[in-house]
């Protein structure tokens, strides 16, 4: 599975399980939220790493018009 497919599967899991959804949302409060998110995803069986997530959408605030799949993921489960 590619990164977007992994995020889609993780999103479905989070929407079906309130405990997982809350745990994923709490990762945003960690000192390194992206790392915490990826660690939680891996603990749930999704091989997701920081650089893969960054590369998936050119996750950079200076690139106008780029997709930020990390932020889109959280917007979808809030």
PyMOL Python script that loads the backbone (N, CA, C, O; Angstrom):
from pymol import cmd

cmd.read_pdbstr("""\
ATOM      1  N   UNK A   1       0.831  -1.184   0.000  1.00  0.00           N
ATOM      2  CA  UNK A   1       0.000   0.000   0.000  1.00  0.00           C
ATOM      3  C   UNK A   1       0.874   1.246   0.000  1.00  0.00           C
ATOM      4  O   UNK A   1       1.913   1.291   0.658  1.00  0.00           O
ATOM      5  N   UNK A   2       0.444   2.241  -0.737  1.00  0.00           N
ATOM      6  CA  UNK A   2       1.185   3.498  -0.701  1.00  0.00           C
ATOM      7  C   UNK A   2       0.692   4.343   0.478  1.00  0.00           C
ATOM      8  O   UNK A   2      -0.254   3.956   1.165  1.00  0.00           O
ATOM      9  N   UNK A   3       1.308   5.456   0.705  1.00  0.00           N
ATOM     10  CA  UNK A   3       1.016   6.294   1.870  1.00  0.00           C
ATOM     11  C   UNK A   3      -0.433   6.759   1.893  1.00  0.00           C
ATOM     12  O   UNK A   3      -1.067   6.752   2.948  1.00  0.00           O
ATOM     13  N   UNK A   4      -0.957   7.157   0.760  1.00  0.00           N
ATOM     14  CA  UNK A   4      -2.341   7.639   0.723  1.00  0.00           C
ATOM     15  C   UNK A   4      -3.320   6.514   1.033  1.00  0.00           C
ATOM     16  O   UNK A   4      -4.328   6.735   1.705  1.00  0.00           O
ATOM     17  N   UNK A   5      -3.036   5.332   0.555  1.00  0.00           N
ATOM     18  CA  UNK A   5      -3.886   4.176   0.857  1.00  0.00           C
ATOM     19  C   UNK A   5      -3.831   3.838   2.344  1.00  0.00           C
ATOM     20  O   UNK A   5      -4.849   3.511   2.953  1.00  0.00           O
ATOM     21  N   UNK A   6      -2.636   3.921   2.920  1.00  0.00           N
ATOM     22  CA  UNK A   6      -2.490   3.678   4.354  1.00  0.00           C
ATOM     23  C   UNK A   6      -3.295   4.694   5.169  1.00  0.00           C
ATOM     24  O   UNK A   6      -3.978   4.329   6.126  1.00  0.00           O
ATOM     25  N   UNK A   7      -3.211   5.950   4.790  1.00  0.00           N
ATOM     26  CA  UNK A   7      -3.968   6.987   5.496  1.00  0.00           C
ATOM     27  C   UNK A   7      -5.465   6.764   5.356  1.00  0.00           C
ATOM     28  O   UNK A   7      -6.216   6.970   6.309  1.00  0.00           O
ATOM     29  N   UNK A   8      -5.897   6.352   4.190  1.00  0.00           N
ATOM     30  CA  UNK A   8      -7.315   6.085   3.957  1.00  0.00           C
ATOM     31  C   UNK A   8      -7.791   4.939   4.851  1.00  0.00           C
ATOM     32  O   UNK A   8      -8.852   5.030   5.469  1.00  0.00           O
ATOM     33  N   UNK A   9      -7.017   3.877   4.917  1.00  0.00           N
ATOM     34  CA  UNK A   9      -7.369   2.742   5.772  1.00  0.00           C
ATOM     35  C   UNK A   9      -7.368   3.142   7.246  1.00  0.00           C
ATOM     36  O   UNK A   9      -8.254   2.745   8.003  1.00  0.00           O
ATOM     37  N   UNK A  10      -6.375   3.925   7.646  1.00  0.00           N
ATOM     38  CA  UNK A  10      -6.284   4.381   9.025  1.00  0.00           C
ATOM     39  C   UNK A  10      -7.458   5.299   9.364  1.00  0.00           C
ATOM     40  O   UNK A  10      -8.002   5.239  10.467  1.00  0.00           O
ATOM     41  N   UNK A  11      -7.837   6.133   8.427  1.00  0.00           N
ATOM     42  CA  UNK A  11      -8.989   7.015   8.629  1.00  0.00           C
ATOM     43  C   UNK A  11     -10.257   6.186   8.850  1.00  0.00           C
ATOM     44  O   UNK A  11     -11.039   6.480   9.755  1.00  0.00           O
ATOM     45  N   UNK A  12     -10.459   5.174   8.046  1.00  0.00           N
ATOM     46  CA  UNK A  12     -11.640   4.308   8.204  1.00  0.00           C
ATOM     47  C   UNK A  12     -11.638   3.635   9.570  1.00  0.00           C
ATOM     48  O   UNK A  12     -12.677   3.530  10.223  1.00  0.00           O
ATOM     49  N   UNK A  13     -10.467   3.184   9.994  1.00  0.00           N
ATOM     50  CA  UNK A  13     -10.349   2.533  11.301  1.00  0.00           C
ATOM     51  C   UNK A  13     -10.661   3.530  12.416  1.00  0.00           C
ATOM     52  O   UNK A  13     -11.359   3.194  13.372  1.00  0.00           O
ATOM     53  N   UNK A  14     -10.148   4.744  12.296  1.00  0.00           N
ATOM     54  CA  UNK A  14     -10.379   5.778  13.311  1.00  0.00           C
ATOM     55  C   UNK A  14     -11.854   6.156  13.386  1.00  0.00           C
ATOM     56  O   UNK A  14     -12.375   6.407  14.472  1.00  0.00           O
ATOM     57  N   UNK A  15     -12.519   6.198  12.261  1.00  0.00           N
ATOM     58  CA  UNK A  15     -13.934   6.564  12.251  1.00  0.00           C
ATOM     59  C   UNK A  15     -14.808   5.443  12.809  1.00  0.00           C
ATOM     60  O   UNK A  15     -15.910   5.697  13.295  1.00  0.00           O
ATOM     61  N   UNK A  16     -14.329   4.228  12.742  1.00  0.00           N
ATOM     62  CA  UNK A  16     -15.088   3.080  13.243  1.00  0.00           C
ATOM     63  C   UNK A  16     -14.812   2.795  14.715  1.00  0.00           C
ATOM     64  O   UNK A  16     -15.574   2.074  15.359  1.00  0.00           O
ATOM     65  N   UNK A  17     -13.731   3.355  15.252  1.00  0.00           N
ATOM     66  CA  UNK A  17     -13.330   3.060  16.627  1.00  0.00           C
ATOM     67  C   UNK A  17     -12.989   4.373  17.334  1.00  0.00           C
ATOM     68  O   UNK A  17     -11.950   4.980  17.074  1.00  0.00           O
ATOM     69  N   UNK A  18     -13.868   4.795  18.221  1.00  0.00           N
ATOM     70  CA  UNK A  18     -13.705   6.085  18.907  1.00  0.00           C
ATOM     71  C   UNK A  18     -12.410   6.150  19.717  1.00  0.00           C
ATOM     72  O   UNK A  18     -11.778   7.205  19.779  1.00  0.00           O
ATOM     73  N   UNK A  19     -12.009   5.050  20.332  1.00  0.00           N
ATOM     74  CA  UNK A  19     -10.774   5.031  21.127  1.00  0.00           C
ATOM     75  C   UNK A  19      -9.565   5.330  20.239  1.00  0.00           C
ATOM     76  O   UNK A  19      -8.707   6.132  20.608  1.00  0.00           O
ATOM     77  N   UNK A  20      -9.496   4.699  19.092  1.00  0.00           N
ATOM     78  CA  UNK A  20      -8.388   4.927  18.158  1.00  0.00           C
ATOM     79  C   UNK A  20      -8.419   6.362  17.648  1.00  0.00           C
ATOM     80  O   UNK A  20      -7.378   7.014  17.557  1.00  0.00           O
ATOM     81  N   UNK A  21      -9.594   6.848  17.320  1.00  0.00           N
ATOM     82  CA  UNK A  21      -9.731   8.229  16.836  1.00  0.00           C
ATOM     83  C   UNK A  21      -9.179   9.203  17.866  1.00  0.00           C
ATOM     84  O   UNK A  21      -8.420  10.108  17.518  1.00  0.00           O
ATOM     85  N   UNK A  22      -9.551   9.028  19.128  1.00  0.00           N
ATOM     86  CA  UNK A  22      -9.075   9.926  20.181  1.00  0.00           C
ATOM     87  C   UNK A  22      -7.562   9.804  20.369  1.00  0.00           C
ATOM     88  O   UNK A  22      -6.874  10.807  20.561  1.00  0.00           O
ATOM     89  N   UNK A  23      -7.049   8.580  20.313  1.00  0.00           N
ATOM     90  CA  UNK A  23      -5.607   8.386  20.468  1.00  0.00           C
ATOM     91  C   UNK A  23      -4.838   9.077  19.343  1.00  0.00           C
ATOM     92  O   UNK A  23      -3.789   9.676  19.581  1.00  0.00           O
ATOM     93  N   UNK A  24      -5.351   8.995  18.141  1.00  0.00           N
ATOM     94  CA  UNK A  24      -4.693   9.664  17.012  1.00  0.00           C
ATOM     95  C   UNK A  24      -4.770  11.180  17.169  1.00  0.00           C
ATOM     96  O   UNK A  24      -3.792  11.880  16.908  1.00  0.00           O
ATOM     97  N   UNK A  25      -5.909  11.685  17.586  1.00  0.00           N
ATOM     98  CA  UNK A  25      -6.046  13.124  17.795  1.00  0.00           C
ATOM     99  C   UNK A  25      -5.094  13.620  18.884  1.00  0.00           C
ATOM    100  O   UNK A  25      -4.562  14.726  18.786  1.00  0.00           O
ATOM    101  N   UNK A  26      -4.879  12.817  19.906  1.00  0.00           N
ATOM    102  CA  UNK A  26      -3.968  13.212  20.992  1.00  0.00           C
ATOM    103  C   UNK A  26      -2.515  13.306  20.537  1.00  0.00           C
ATOM    104  O   UNK A  26      -1.717  13.987  21.181  1.00  0.00           O
ATOM    105  N   UNK A  27      -2.161  12.647  19.456  1.00  0.00           N
ATOM    106  CA  UNK A  27      -0.773  12.730  18.982  1.00  0.00           C
ATOM    107  C   UNK A  27      -0.405  14.164  18.601  1.00  0.00           C
ATOM    108  O   UNK A  27       0.769  14.532  18.637  1.00  0.00           O
ATOM    109  N   UNK A  28      -1.393  14.967  18.240  1.00  0.00           N
ATOM    110  CA  UNK A  28      -1.111  16.355  17.862  1.00  0.00           C
ATOM    111  C   UNK A  28      -0.627  17.190  19.038  1.00  0.00           C
ATOM    112  O   UNK A  28      -0.061  18.265  18.838  1.00  0.00           O
ATOM    113  N   UNK A  29      -0.840  16.717  20.250  1.00  0.00           N
ATOM    114  CA  UNK A  29      -0.426  17.454  21.445  1.00  0.00           C
ATOM    115  C   UNK A  29       0.985  17.079  21.913  1.00  0.00           C
ATOM    116  O   UNK A  29       1.487  17.655  22.878  1.00  0.00           O
ATOM    117  N   UNK A  30       1.606  16.150  21.259  1.00  0.00           N
ATOM    118  CA  UNK A  30       2.952  15.702  21.636  1.00  0.00           C
ATOM    119  C   UNK A  30       4.005  16.702  21.167  1.00  0.00           C
ATOM    120  O   UNK A  30       3.744  17.547  20.312  1.00  0.00           O
ATOM    121  N   UNK A  31       5.181  16.589  21.736  1.00  0.00           N
ATOM    122  CA  UNK A  31       6.289  17.490  21.384  1.00  0.00           C
ATOM    123  C   UNK A  31       6.611  17.399  19.887  1.00  0.00           C
ATOM    124  O   UNK A  31       6.872  18.415  19.243  1.00  0.00           O
ATOM    125  N   UNK A  32       6.590  16.199  19.349  1.00  0.00           N
ATOM    126  CA  UNK A  32       6.822  15.961  17.920  1.00  0.00           C
ATOM    127  C   UNK A  32       5.583  15.235  17.383  1.00  0.00           C
ATOM    128  O   UNK A  32       5.574  14.007  17.301  1.00  0.00           O
ATOM    129  N   UNK A  33       4.537  15.987  17.017  1.00  0.00           N
ATOM    130  CA  UNK A  33       3.266  15.370  16.658  1.00  0.00           C
ATOM    131  C   UNK A  33       3.327  14.438  15.443  1.00  0.00           C
ATOM    132  O   UNK A  33       2.662  13.402  15.430  1.00  0.00           O
ATOM    133  N   UNK A  34       4.098  14.786  14.446  1.00  0.00           N
ATOM    134  CA  UNK A  34       4.188  13.931  13.259  1.00  0.00           C
ATOM    135  C   UNK A  34       4.801  12.580  13.618  1.00  0.00           C
ATOM    136  O   UNK A  34       4.330  11.529  13.184  1.00  0.00           O
ATOM    137  N   UNK A  35       5.846  12.635  14.406  1.00  0.00           N
ATOM    138  CA  UNK A  35       6.493  11.387  14.842  1.00  0.00           C
ATOM    139  C   UNK A  35       5.546  10.552  15.701  1.00  0.00           C
ATOM    140  O   UNK A  35       5.450   9.337  15.525  1.00  0.00           O
ATOM    141  N   UNK A  36       4.852  11.202  16.626  1.00  0.00           N
ATOM    142  CA  UNK A  36       3.905  10.494  17.498  1.00  0.00           C
ATOM    143  C   UNK A  36       2.783   9.862  16.676  1.00  0.00           C
ATOM    144  O   UNK A  36       2.366   8.736  16.949  1.00  0.00           O
ATOM    145  N   UNK A  37       2.302  10.583  15.678  1.00  0.00           N
ATOM    146  CA  UNK A  37       1.254  10.061  14.804  1.00  0.00           C
ATOM    147  C   UNK A  37       1.734   8.816  14.062  1.00  0.00           C
ATOM    148  O   UNK A  37       1.029   7.808  14.011  1.00  0.00           O
ATOM    149  N   UNK A  38       2.906   8.886  13.503  1.00  0.00           N
ATOM    150  CA  UNK A  38       3.434   7.745  12.749  1.00  0.00           C
ATOM    151  C   UNK A  38       3.710   6.558  13.669  1.00  0.00           C
ATOM    152  O   UNK A  38       3.482   5.412  13.281  1.00  0.00           O
ATOM    153  N   UNK A  39       4.192   6.816  14.868  1.00  0.00           N
ATOM    154  CA  UNK A  39       4.423   5.734  15.823  1.00  0.00           C
ATOM    155  C   UNK A  39       3.104   5.050  16.186  1.00  0.00           C
ATOM    156  O   UNK A  39       3.038   3.824  16.278  1.00  0.00           O
ATOM    157  N   UNK A  40       2.069   5.844  16.390  1.00  0.00           N
ATOM    158  CA  UNK A  40       0.758   5.282  16.713  1.00  0.00           C
ATOM    159  C   UNK A  40       0.231   4.477  15.519  1.00  0.00           C
ATOM    160  O   UNK A  40      -0.317   3.389  15.694  1.00  0.00           O
ATOM    161  N   UNK A  41       0.397   5.007  14.331  1.00  0.00           N
ATOM    162  CA  UNK A  41      -0.043   4.289  13.129  1.00  0.00           C
ATOM    163  C   UNK A  41       0.664   2.942  13.024  1.00  0.00           C
ATOM    164  O   UNK A  41       0.029   1.929  12.730  1.00  0.00           O
ATOM    165  N   UNK A  42       1.969   2.924  13.261  1.00  0.00           N
ATOM    166  CA  UNK A  42       2.727   1.663  13.207  1.00  0.00           C
ATOM    167  C   UNK A  42       2.260   0.698  14.290  1.00  0.00           C
ATOM    168  O   UNK A  42       2.183  -0.508  14.058  1.00  0.00           O
ATOM    169  N   UNK A  43       1.951   1.222  15.467  1.00  0.00           N
ATOM    170  CA  UNK A  43       1.455   0.370  16.554  1.00  0.00           C
ATOM    171  C   UNK A  43       0.120  -0.273  16.177  1.00  0.00           C
ATOM    172  O   UNK A  43      -0.227  -1.347  16.668  1.00  0.00           O
ATOM    173  N   UNK A  44      -0.614   0.396  15.305  1.00  0.00           N
ATOM    174  CA  UNK A  44      -1.892  -0.130  14.835  1.00  0.00           C
ATOM    175  C   UNK A  44      -1.738  -1.019  13.596  1.00  0.00           C
ATOM    176  O   UNK A  44      -2.722  -1.533  13.064  1.00  0.00           O
ATOM    177  N   UNK A  45      -0.495  -1.192  13.147  1.00  0.00           N
ATOM    178  CA  UNK A  45      -0.240  -2.081  12.022  1.00  0.00           C
ATOM    179  C   UNK A  45      -0.097  -1.408  10.668  1.00  0.00           C
ATOM    180  O   UNK A  45      -0.107  -2.076   9.634  1.00  0.00           O
ATOM    181  N   UNK A  46       0.036  -0.086  10.670  1.00  0.00           N
ATOM    182  CA  UNK A  46       0.185   0.665   9.422  1.00  0.00           C
ATOM    183  C   UNK A  46       1.612   1.175   9.320  1.00  0.00           C
ATOM    184  O   UNK A  46       2.013   2.052  10.085  1.00  0.00           O
ATOM    185  N   UNK A  47       2.369   0.645   8.400  1.00  0.00           N
ATOM    186  CA  UNK A  47       3.785   1.018   8.248  1.00  0.00           C
ATOM    187  C   UNK A  47       3.881   2.420   7.638  1.00  0.00           C
ATOM    188  O   UNK A  47       4.034   2.580   6.427  1.00  0.00           O
ATOM    189  N   UNK A  48       3.788   3.407   8.490  1.00  0.00           N
ATOM    190  CA  UNK A  48       3.792   4.803   8.075  1.00  0.00           C
ATOM    191  C   UNK A  48       4.936   5.514   8.782  1.00  0.00           C
ATOM    192  O   UNK A  48       5.073   5.442  10.004  1.00  0.00           O
ATOM    193  N   UNK A  49       5.753   6.202   7.996  1.00  0.00           N
ATOM    194  CA  UNK A  49       6.923   6.899   8.528  1.00  0.00           C
ATOM    195  C   UNK A  49       6.862   8.372   8.140  1.00  0.00           C
ATOM    196  O   UNK A  49       6.243   8.747   7.145  1.00  0.00           O
ATOM    197  N   UNK A  50       7.516   9.189   8.949  1.00  0.00           N
ATOM    198  CA  UNK A  50       7.443  10.637   8.782  1.00  0.00           C
ATOM    199  C   UNK A  50       7.799  11.099   7.368  1.00  0.00           C
ATOM    200  O   UNK A  50       7.053  11.872   6.767  1.00  0.00           O
ATOM    201  N   UNK A  51       8.912  10.639   6.839  1.00  0.00           N
ATOM    202  CA  UNK A  51       9.342  11.117   5.523  1.00  0.00           C
ATOM    203  C   UNK A  51       8.395  10.661   4.420  1.00  0.00           C
ATOM    204  O   UNK A  51       8.206  11.372   3.432  1.00  0.00           O
ATOM    205  N   UNK A  52       7.808   9.500   4.577  1.00  0.00           N
ATOM    206  CA  UNK A  52       6.825   9.051   3.582  1.00  0.00           C
ATOM    207  C   UNK A  52       5.614   9.969   3.579  1.00  0.00           C
ATOM    208  O   UNK A  52       5.087  10.317   2.523  1.00  0.00           O
ATOM    209  N   UNK A  53       5.178  10.356   4.772  1.00  0.00           N
ATOM    210  CA  UNK A  53       4.024  11.236   4.882  1.00  0.00           C
ATOM    211  C   UNK A  53       4.349  12.623   4.334  1.00  0.00           C
ATOM    212  O   UNK A  53       3.534  13.231   3.641  1.00  0.00           O
ATOM    213  N   UNK A  54       5.521  13.107   4.642  1.00  0.00           N
ATOM    214  CA  UNK A  54       5.944  14.412   4.128  1.00  0.00           C
ATOM    215  C   UNK A  54       6.038  14.363   2.598  1.00  0.00           C
ATOM    216  O   UNK A  54       5.541  15.256   1.913  1.00  0.00           O
ATOM    217  N   UNK A  55       6.667  13.331   2.077  1.00  0.00           N
ATOM    218  CA  UNK A  55       6.829  13.203   0.631  1.00  0.00           C
ATOM    219  C   UNK A  55       5.515  12.992  -0.105  1.00  0.00           C
ATOM    220  O   UNK A  55       5.388  13.380  -1.266  1.00  0.00           O
ATOM    221  N   UNK A  56       4.542  12.386   0.553  1.00  0.00           N
ATOM    222  CA  UNK A  56       3.273  12.064  -0.107  1.00  0.00           C
ATOM    223  C   UNK A  56       2.572  13.303  -0.634  1.00  0.00           C
ATOM    224  O   UNK A  56       1.969  13.267  -1.707  1.00  0.00           O
ATOM    225  N   UNK A  57       2.643  14.388   0.104  1.00  0.00           N
ATOM    226  CA  UNK A  57       1.942  15.582  -0.332  1.00  0.00           C
ATOM    227  C   UNK A  57       2.831  16.790  -0.401  1.00  0.00           C
ATOM    228  O   UNK A  57       2.354  17.924  -0.413  1.00  0.00           O
ATOM    229  N   UNK A  58       4.143  16.548  -0.448  1.00  0.00           N
ATOM    230  CA  UNK A  58       5.066  17.681  -0.387  1.00  0.00           C
ATOM    231  C   UNK A  58       4.603  18.571   0.761  1.00  0.00           C
ATOM    232  O   UNK A  58       4.341  19.759   0.576  1.00  0.00           O
ATOM    233  N   UNK A  59       4.510  17.991   1.920  1.00  0.00           N
ATOM    234  CA  UNK A  59       3.940  18.576   3.127  1.00  0.00           C
ATOM    235  C   UNK A  59       4.752  19.788   3.566  1.00  0.00           C
ATOM    236  O   UNK A  59       5.525  19.722   4.522  1.00  0.00           O
ATOM    237  N   UNK A  60       4.566  20.890   2.857  1.00  0.00           N
ATOM    238  CA  UNK A  60       5.323  22.085   3.185  1.00  0.00           C
ATOM    239  C   UNK A  60       4.421  23.306   3.113  1.00  0.00           C
ATOM    240  O   UNK A  60       3.764  23.526   2.095  1.00  0.00           O
ATOM    241  N   UNK A  61       4.377  24.103   4.169  1.00  0.00           N
ATOM    242  CA  UNK A  61       3.514  25.280   4.153  1.00  0.00           C
ATOM    243  C   UNK A  61       3.947  26.334   3.148  1.00  0.00           C
ATOM    244  O   UNK A  61       3.158  27.221   2.825  1.00  0.00           O
ATOM    245  N   UNK A  62       5.169  26.267   2.644  1.00  0.00           N
ATOM    246  CA  UNK A  62       5.614  27.276   1.690  1.00  0.00           C
ATOM    247  C   UNK A  62       5.248  26.920   0.252  1.00  0.00           C
ATOM    248  O   UNK A  62       5.401  27.749  -0.646  1.00  0.00           O
ATOM    249  N   UNK A  63       4.781  25.731   0.030  1.00  0.00           N
ATOM    250  CA  UNK A  63       4.392  25.333  -1.323  1.00  0.00           C
ATOM    251  C   UNK A  63       2.901  25.549  -1.506  1.00  0.00           C
ATOM    252  O   UNK A  63       2.088  24.710  -1.119  1.00  0.00           O
ATOM    253  N   UNK A  64       2.560  26.651  -2.082  1.00  0.00           N
ATOM    254  CA  UNK A  64       1.164  26.991  -2.269  1.00  0.00           C
ATOM    255  C   UNK A  64       0.487  25.948  -3.157  1.00  0.00           C
ATOM    256  O   UNK A  64       1.021  25.547  -4.191  1.00  0.00           O
ATOM    257  N   UNK A  65      -0.685  25.528  -2.734  1.00  0.00           N
ATOM    258  CA  UNK A  65      -1.445  24.564  -3.527  1.00  0.00           C
ATOM    259  C   UNK A  65      -1.067  23.116  -3.289  1.00  0.00           C
ATOM    260  O   UNK A  65      -1.652  22.223  -3.902  1.00  0.00           O
ATOM    261  N   UNK A  66      -0.100  22.857  -2.413  1.00  0.00           N
ATOM    262  CA  UNK A  66       0.278  21.469  -2.154  1.00  0.00           C
ATOM    263  C   UNK A  66      -0.715  20.847  -1.181  1.00  0.00           C
ATOM    264  O   UNK A  66      -1.277  21.536  -0.329  1.00  0.00           O
ATOM    265  N   UNK A  67      -0.924  19.561  -1.310  1.00  0.00           N
ATOM    266  CA  UNK A  67      -1.806  18.842  -0.397  1.00  0.00           C
ATOM    267  C   UNK A  67      -1.038  18.480   0.858  1.00  0.00           C
ATOM    268  O   UNK A  67       0.087  17.987   0.788  1.00  0.00           O
ATOM    269  N   UNK A  68      -1.633  18.720   1.973  1.00  0.00           N
ATOM    270  CA  UNK A  68      -1.042  18.359   3.252  1.00  0.00           C
ATOM    271  C   UNK A  68      -1.882  17.204   3.793  1.00  0.00           C
ATOM    272  O   UNK A  68      -2.857  17.423   4.512  1.00  0.00           O
ATOM    273  N   UNK A  69      -1.505  15.989   3.452  1.00  0.00           N
ATOM    274  CA  UNK A  69      -2.300  14.824   3.780  1.00  0.00           C
ATOM    275  C   UNK A  69      -2.381  14.589   5.281  1.00  0.00           C
ATOM    276  O   UNK A  69      -3.364  14.030   5.767  1.00  0.00           O
ATOM    277  N   UNK A  70      -1.375  15.002   6.010  1.00  0.00           N
ATOM    278  CA  UNK A  70      -1.393  14.890   7.469  1.00  0.00           C
ATOM    279  C   UNK A  70      -2.535  15.739   8.033  1.00  0.00           C
ATOM    280  O   UNK A  70      -3.337  15.243   8.824  1.00  0.00           O
ATOM    281  N   UNK A  71      -2.616  16.986   7.644  1.00  0.00           N
ATOM    282  CA  UNK A  71      -3.679  17.872   8.122  1.00  0.00           C
ATOM    283  C   UNK A  71      -5.046  17.448   7.580  1.00  0.00           C
ATOM    284  O   UNK A  71      -6.045  17.527   8.295  1.00  0.00           O
ATOM    285  N   UNK A  72      -5.096  17.007   6.346  1.00  0.00           N
ATOM    286  CA  UNK A  72      -6.351  16.530   5.776  1.00  0.00           C
ATOM    287  C   UNK A  72      -6.873  15.316   6.533  1.00  0.00           C
ATOM    288  O   UNK A  72      -8.079  15.169   6.731  1.00  0.00           O
ATOM    289  N   UNK A  73      -5.957  14.448   6.953  1.00  0.00           N
ATOM    290  CA  UNK A  73      -6.354  13.285   7.732  1.00  0.00           C
ATOM    291  C   UNK A  73      -7.069  13.724   9.007  1.00  0.00           C
ATOM    292  O   UNK A  73      -8.145  13.221   9.329  1.00  0.00           O
ATOM    293  N   UNK A  74      -6.463  14.664   9.727  1.00  0.00           N
ATOM    294  CA  UNK A  74      -7.066  15.099  10.983  1.00  0.00           C
ATOM    295  C   UNK A  74      -8.376  15.854  10.750  1.00  0.00           C
ATOM    296  O   UNK A  74      -9.311  15.724  11.539  1.00  0.00           O
ATOM    297  N   UNK A  75      -8.448  16.621   9.701  1.00  0.00           N
ATOM    298  CA  UNK A  75      -9.692  17.310   9.408  1.00  0.00           C
ATOM    299  C   UNK A  75     -10.820  16.301   9.163  1.00  0.00           C
ATOM    300  O   UNK A  75     -11.977  16.563   9.493  1.00  0.00           O
ATOM    301  N   UNK A  76     -10.481  15.166   8.591  1.00  0.00           N
ATOM    302  CA  UNK A  76     -11.498  14.170   8.279  1.00  0.00           C
ATOM    303  C   UNK A  76     -11.976  13.389   9.490  1.00  0.00           C
ATOM    304  O   UNK A  76     -13.081  12.847   9.469  1.00  0.00           O
ATOM    305  N   UNK A  77     -11.161  13.315  10.565  1.00  0.00           N
ATOM    306  CA  UNK A  77     -11.587  12.531  11.727  1.00  0.00           C
ATOM    307  C   UNK A  77     -12.055  13.410  12.901  1.00  0.00           C
ATOM    308  O   UNK A  77     -12.488  12.883  13.926  1.00  0.00           O
ATOM    309  N   UNK A  78     -11.974  14.706  12.765  1.00  0.00           N
ATOM    310  CA  UNK A  78     -12.429  15.587  13.848  1.00  0.00           C
ATOM    311  C   UNK A  78     -13.937  15.630  13.911  1.00  0.00           C
ATOM    312  O   UNK A  78     -14.500  16.320  14.761  1.00  0.00           O
TER     313      UNK A  78
END
""", "prot")
cmd.dss("prot")
cmd.show_as("cartoon", "prot")
cmd.util.cbc("prot")
cmd.orient("prot")
